[in-house]
Amino acid sequence: MTGSGAERAADAFDVSVIVAAWKAAGFIEKAIASALASTGVRVEVIAVDDASPDGTFATLQQLAKADARVVALRLTSNGGPS
């Protein structure tokens, strides 16, 4: 697994939102923005690209670079539905 995102303290966030993504380049930014807009809690988003063949991971990397609350990870091979 590969990834990008800042190191964080265990108590830095109240809620961790995990987003699994495959071929989501067209809508992943909106999904993450929705999670980050949560009020009343400190939120982090951990987004995992399941080896998408499109630009999903590139989008996740850009989001992680722009916002320390976002962690972008990429599986090296597609795991399929779980």
mmCIF file of the C-alpha atoms, coordinates in Angstrom:
data_MODEL
# 
_entry.id   MODEL 
# 
loop_
_atom_site.group_PDB 
_atom_site.id 
_atom_site.type_symbol 
_atom_site.label_atom_id 
_atom_site.label_alt_id 
_atom_site.label_comp_id 
_atom_site.label_asym_id 
_atom_site.label_entity_id 
_atom_site.label_seq_id 
_atom_site.pdbx_PDB_ins_code 
_atom_site.Cartn_x 
_atom_site.Cartn_y 
_atom_site.Cartn_z 
_atom_site.occupancy 
_atom_site.B_iso_or_equiv 
_atom_site.pdbx_formal_charge 
_atom_site.auth_seq_id 
_atom_site.auth_comp_id 
_atom_site.auth_asym_id 
_atom_site.auth_atom_id 
_atom_site.pdbx_PDB_model_num 
ATOM 1  C CA . MET A 1 1  ? 0.000   0.000  0.000   1.00 0.00 ? 1  MET A CA 1 
ATOM 2  C CA . THR A 1 2  ? 1.256   3.451  -0.804  1.00 0.00 ? 2  THR A CA 1 
ATOM 3  C CA . GLY A 1 3  ? 0.066   6.734  0.613   1.00 0.00 ? 3  GLY A CA 1 
ATOM 4  C CA . SER A 1 4  ? 0.420   10.357 1.430   1.00 0.00 ? 4  SER A CA 1 
ATOM 5  C CA . GLY A 1 5  ? -0.748  12.481 4.330   1.00 0.00 ? 5  GLY A CA 1 
ATOM 6  C CA . ALA A 1 6  ? 0.654   14.071 7.417   1.00 0.00 ? 6  ALA A CA 1 
ATOM 7  C CA . GLU A 1 7  ? 1.610   12.123 10.523  1.00 0.00 ? 7  GLU A CA 1 
ATOM 8  C CA . ARG A 1 8  ? -0.993  12.720 13.221  1.00 0.00 ? 8  ARG A CA 1 
ATOM 9  C CA . ALA A 1 9  ? -1.407  12.339 16.933  1.00 0.00 ? 9  ALA A CA 1 
ATOM 10 C CA . ALA A 1 10 ? -3.875  9.694  18.083  1.00 0.00 ? 10 ALA A CA 1 
ATOM 11 C CA . ASP A 1 11 ? -6.060  12.272 19.817  1.00 0.00 ? 11 ASP A CA 1 
ATOM 12 C CA . ALA A 1 12 ? -6.032  14.860 17.009  1.00 0.00 ? 12 ALA A CA 1 
ATOM 13 C CA . PHE A 1 13 ? -9.461  13.820 15.682  1.00 0.00 ? 13 PHE A CA 1 
ATOM 14 C CA . ASP A 1 14 ? -12.815 12.829 17.131  1.00 0.00 ? 14 ASP A CA 1 
ATOM 15 C CA . VAL A 1 15 ? -13.969 10.936 14.030  1.00 0.00 ? 15 VAL A CA 1 
ATOM 16 C CA . SER A 1 16 ? -12.145 9.050  11.299  1.00 0.00 ? 16 SER A CA 1 
ATOM 17 C CA . VAL A 1 17 ? -14.112 8.586  8.081   1.00 0.00 ? 17 VAL A CA 1 
ATOM 18 C CA . ILE A 1 18 ? -12.850 5.741  5.893   1.00 0.00 ? 18 ILE A CA 1 
ATOM 19 C CA . VAL A 1 19 ? -13.647 6.046  2.194   1.00 0.00 ? 19 VAL A CA 1 
ATOM 20 C CA . ALA A 1 20 ? -13.037 3.119  -0.140  1.00 0.00 ? 20 ALA A CA 1 
ATOM 21 C CA . ALA A 1 21 ? -12.730 4.225  -3.754  1.00 0.00 ? 21 ALA A CA 1 
ATOM 22 C CA . TRP A 1 22 ? -12.494 2.552  -7.141  1.00 0.00 ? 22 TRP A CA 1 
ATOM 23 C CA . LYS A 1 23 ? -12.815 4.481  -10.396 1.00 0.00 ? 23 LYS A CA 1 
ATOM 24 C CA . ALA A 1 24 ? -14.064 7.473  -8.382  1.00 0.00 ? 24 ALA A CA 1 
ATOM 25 C CA . ALA A 1 25 ? -12.082 10.306 -9.989  1.00 0.00 ? 25 ALA A CA 1 
ATOM 26 C CA . GLY A 1 26 ? -15.276 12.065 -11.066 1.00 0.00 ? 26 GLY A CA 1 
ATOM 27 C CA . PHE A 1 27 ? -16.826 12.341 -7.621  1.00 0.00 ? 27 PHE A CA 1 
ATOM 28 C CA . ILE A 1 28 ? -14.301 11.561 -4.883  1.00 0.00 ? 28 ILE A CA 1 
ATOM 29 C CA . GLU A 1 29 ? -13.511 15.228 -4.224  1.00 0.00 ? 29 GLU A CA 1 
ATOM 30 C CA . LYS A 1 30 ? -17.178 15.995 -3.505  1.00 0.00 ? 30 LYS A CA 1 
ATOM 31 C CA . ALA A 1 31 ? -17.487 12.961 -1.210  1.00 0.00 ? 31 ALA A CA 1 
ATOM 32 C CA . ILE A 1 32 ? -14.440 13.962 0.822   1.00 0.00 ? 32 ILE A CA 1 
ATOM 33 C CA . ALA A 1 33 ? -15.542 17.596 1.011   1.00 0.00 ? 33 ALA A CA 1 
ATOM 34 C CA . SER A 1 34 ? -18.870 16.409 2.414   1.00 0.00 ? 34 SER A CA 1 
ATOM 35 C CA . ALA A 1 35 ? -17.157 14.425 5.172   1.00 0.00 ? 35 ALA A CA 1 
ATOM 36 C CA . LEU A 1 36 ? -14.831 17.307 6.020   1.00 0.00 ? 36 LEU A CA 1 
ATOM 37 C CA . ALA A 1 37 ? -17.795 19.683 6.315   1.00 0.00 ? 37 ALA A CA 1 
ATOM 38 C CA . SER A 1 38 ? -19.047 17.844 9.411   1.00 0.00 ? 38 SER A CA 1 
ATOM 39 C CA . THR A 1 39 ? -19.596 20.234 12.291  1.00 0.00 ? 39 THR A CA 1 
ATOM 40 C CA . GLY A 1 40 ? -19.124 19.748 16.005  1.00 0.00 ? 40 GLY A CA 1 
ATOM 41 C CA . VAL A 1 41 ? -16.336 17.168 15.640  1.00 0.00 ? 41 VAL A CA 1 
ATOM 42 C CA . ARG A 1 42 ? -12.740 17.114 14.475  1.00 0.00 ? 42 ARG A CA 1 
ATOM 43 C CA . VAL A 1 43 ? -12.790 14.913 11.367  1.00 0.00 ? 43 VAL A CA 1 
ATOM 44 C CA . GLU A 1 44 ? -10.111 13.150 9.369   1.00 0.00 ? 44 GLU A CA 1 
ATOM 45 C CA . VAL A 1 45 ? -10.758 11.321 6.119   1.00 0.00 ? 45 VAL A CA 1 
ATOM 46 C CA . ILE A 1 46 ? -8.739  8.248  5.228   1.00 0.00 ? 46 ILE A CA 1 
ATOM 47 C CA . ALA A 1 47 ? -9.353  7.525  1.559   1.00 0.00 ? 47 ALA A CA 1 
ATOM 48 C CA . VAL A 1 48 ? -8.175  4.225  0.088   1.00 0.00 ? 48 VAL A CA 1 
ATOM 49 C CA . ASP A 1 49 ? -7.940  3.829  -3.669  1.00 0.00 ? 49 ASP A CA 1 
ATOM 50 C CA . ASP A 1 50 ? -8.422  0.185  -4.678  1.00 0.00 ? 50 ASP A CA 1 
ATOM 51 C CA . ALA A 1 51 ? -5.890  0.342  -7.544  1.00 0.00 ? 51 ALA A CA 1 
ATOM 52 C CA . SER A 1 52 ? -8.205  2.368  -9.786  1.00 0.00 ? 52 SER A CA 1 
ATOM 53 C CA . PRO A 1 53 ? -7.234  2.584  -13.460 1.00 0.00 ? 53 PRO A CA 1 
ATOM 54 C CA . ASP A 1 54 ? -8.375  6.239  -13.627 1.00 0.00 ? 54 ASP A CA 1 
ATOM 55 C CA . GLY A 1 55 ? -7.149  9.371  -11.848 1.00 0.00 ? 55 GLY A CA 1 
ATOM 56 C CA . THR A 1 56 ? -8.661  8.569  -8.451  1.00 0.00 ? 56 THR A CA 1 
ATOM 57 C CA . PHE A 1 57 ? -5.363  8.338  -6.588  1.00 0.00 ? 57 PHE A CA 1 
ATOM 58 C CA . ALA A 1 58 ? -3.965  11.496 -8.194  1.00 0.00 ? 58 ALA A CA 1 
ATOM 59 C CA . THR A 1 59 ? -7.056  13.365 -6.990  1.00 0.00 ? 59 THR A CA 1 
ATOM 60 C CA . LEU A 1 60 ? -6.645  11.901 -3.498  1.00 0.00 ? 60 LEU A CA 1 
ATOM 61 C CA . GLN A 1 61 ? -2.996  12.955 -3.410  1.00 0.00 ? 61 GLN A CA 1 
ATOM 62 C CA . GLN A 1 62 ? -3.942  16.525 -4.336  1.00 0.00 ? 62 GLN A CA 1 
ATOM 63 C CA . LEU A 1 63 ? -6.596  16.607 -1.617  1.00 0.00 ? 63 LEU A CA 1 
ATOM 64 C CA . ALA A 1 64 ? -4.157  15.233 0.990   1.00 0.00 ? 64 ALA A CA 1 
ATOM 65 C CA . LYS A 1 65 ? -1.554  17.802 0.001   1.00 0.00 ? 65 LYS A CA 1 
ATOM 66 C CA . ALA A 1 66 ? -4.088  20.624 0.346   1.00 0.00 ? 66 ALA A CA 1 
ATOM 67 C CA . ASP A 1 67 ? -5.656  19.497 3.649   1.00 0.00 ? 67 ASP A CA 1 
ATOM 68 C CA . ALA A 1 68 ? -3.812  17.755 6.499   1.00 0.00 ? 68 ALA A CA 1 
ATOM 69 C CA . ARG A 1 69 ? -7.086  16.121 7.573   1.00 0.00 ? 69 ARG A CA 1 
ATOM 70 C CA . VAL A 1 70 ? -7.003  13.912 4.468   1.00 0.00 ? 70 VAL A CA 1 
ATOM 71 C CA . VAL A 1 71 ? -4.888  10.772 4.159   1.00 0.00 ? 71 VAL A CA 1 
ATOM 72 C CA . ALA A 1 72 ? -4.576  9.179  0.712   1.00 0.00 ? 72 ALA A CA 1 
ATOM 73 C CA . LEU A 1 73 ? -3.667  5.509  0.433   1.00 0.00 ? 73 LEU A CA 1 
ATOM 74 C CA . ARG A 1 74 ? -3.489  3.258  -2.615  1.00 0.00 ? 74 ARG A CA 1 
ATOM 75 C CA . LEU A 1 75 ? -3.622  -0.516 -2.768  1.00 0.00 ? 75 LEU A CA 1 
ATOM 76 C CA . THR A 1 76 ? -1.098  -1.964 -5.212  1.00 0.00 ? 76 THR A CA 1 
ATOM 77 C CA . SER A 1 77 ? -3.670  -4.392 -6.626  1.00 0.00 ? 77 SER A CA 1 
ATOM 78 C CA . ASN A 1 78 ? -7.442  -4.338 -6.775  1.00 0.00 ? 78 ASN A CA 1 
ATOM 79 C CA . GLY A 1 79 ? -9.033  -6.249 -3.919  1.00 0.00 ? 79 GLY A CA 1 
ATOM 80 C CA . GLY A 1 80 ? -12.485 -6.381 -5.495  1.00 0.00 ? 80 GLY A CA 1 
ATOM 81 C CA . PRO A 1 81 ? -15.731 -6.249 -3.525  1.00 0.00 ? 81 PRO A CA 1 
ATOM 82 C CA . SER A 1 82 ? -15.522 -7.304 0.084   1.00 0.00 ? 82 SER A CA 1 
# 
